[in-house]
Amino acid sequence: MTAHATPLVEMFAISRQFPGVKALDGVNFTLEVGEVHVLFGENGAGKSTLISILAGVYRPSSGVMRINGIDTEFTSVKDSRNAGIGAVFQEFSLVPTMTVAENIYLGDEPLSGPLINRRAMRRNAQRLFDDLGFEIDVTRLVASLSRAEQQMVEIAKAFQANARILILDEPTASLTERETERLFEIIANARARGVGIIYISHRIHEFAAMADRITVLRDGKLIGTVGARELSETALVEMMTGRSIDQIYPQIARAENPEVVLSIRGLRTWGVSGVDLDIRKGEVLGVAGLVGSGKSRTFRAVIGLNEISGGSVTLDGRDVTGATPPQLIGQGIFYLPSDRKTEGLLLAARARENIAISMLNRRDITGLFGLRSAGKVRALTDEVGRRVDLSKAFLERTVSKLSGGNQQKVLFGKGFGAEYDLYILDEPTVGVDMGTRAALYRLIKQIAEAGKAVVVISSDLPEVMNLAHRLVVFSHGRISAQLEGTQINEQTVLNAFFQFERQSA
């Protein structure tokens, strides 16, 4: 970082007013040449609004912005790009019906005379991915890519534009440990060339690896800017939330004699070969593994979303192998998907309506002639809202207008709309801040201590290690370790990540 040079970005007293909400209130922010500057805060703190102003999505209601020392006001995203700003947002902007190469060069296609030179496009795109260390076939349609692969395409697209100012919003949310390490190498190379990088993440452990400074926002206001190595994780969380959090992960009591509710024997599905596992009431089962290890595919097969090619699944002694999701939900299994936007929520409906959907089979809301009582449904959704810490005002909002943390609360709320014996939670805190995480962890504690079985599938190692009574680790489609108590430690888990890879090498 060369702080003596003219800053790449200077934002003074930036405010942004939306109808009924002041999203930013007099925020100052500076990005130096060759600096990695982290924006940190809870969902709804104003981070996305601030970078959206810099990216040309919004115009500030008041305040001054300078790019390379020149007063600037963007009227469009194109203006921002022309000023050398590249952005990778949490919500991808890829065209699913086009190939990877076509997405990379969309609007900037190489030409041969008046025609697009598709061969050059594919060659240049492949060279870009090779340089970045991402294994992607550039001729594939984006619709066929996993979320992690789409994340790589978004990152590559930003680097292709040779941006001098780069915005990365939760860039590692879908990446494996190896891909994350490679991204950090790419960031280090970019900063060495003088690129300034604004990095948004809730993963505090990432900051020490690549950040220079951290700016903390809360409720649209600037709380402070500190050196990345000046504060502990605990102090950063306290700055972010405005309250002391002595222990993010609660102590969860374990049932004395946990009873098996679900048994998996010899399960085979795409990417999974022969899984044996028991899930017990009053216990939190943690499930860890790298992206592609089979941890999520196993439970998607159990819940009926992926086809089972071999083995059996029994629920309370009943064979439910190959049962459909509605059948399994009706028999007491709740599944929280990892992608809340495409699989978990109706984004165009209100939060209240999303929660109410989970109550459709409840008999206590049915009145005369089999009609559902609107009053009873409203009372029950209010009760669920209180339980997951969603106010009545948030219940009335369209889900797409809620922050990621509040969307995740709505998803959890659907799990309280009916009685379930088993909760399968796939990436339960993906993309949410520490304050919201702590609230969701308390909900997991309530569920488990009420005698329910809880499965937590997570790529966040501290999360799954701290919540689990028992921890299973997946590697290459098989369980490589089953751990309890003091066996659950970082080194043991990391070794198990690569166990079958070493054996097959």
Protein Blocks (a to p, Z undefined) as FASTA:
>chain_A
ZZkbccfbdcehiacddehiafbghiacdddehiacdddddehilmmmmmmmmnomaccf
bdcddeehiacddfbfklmmmnopacddfbdcbdfkbcfklmmmgoiaccehjbccfklm
mmmmmmmmmmnopacdfkbcfklpcfklmmmmmmmmmmmnopabdcdehkllmgcfklmm
mmmmmmmmmmmnopacddddfblklmmmmpfbdcddeehiafbdcdfklpcfklmmmmmn
opacfblbacddddfblcdfbdcehiacehiahiaddddehiacddeddehilmmmmmmm
mnopaccfedcddeehiacehiafklmmmnopacddfblmlmmpcfkbcfklmmmmmmmm
pmklccehhiacfklmmmmmmmmmmmnopafklmmpcfklpcfklmmmmmmmmmmmpccf
bdcdehklgoiafklmmmmmmmmmmmmmnopacddddfblklmmmmpmbdcddeehiafb
dcehjllcfklmmmmmmmmmmmmZZ
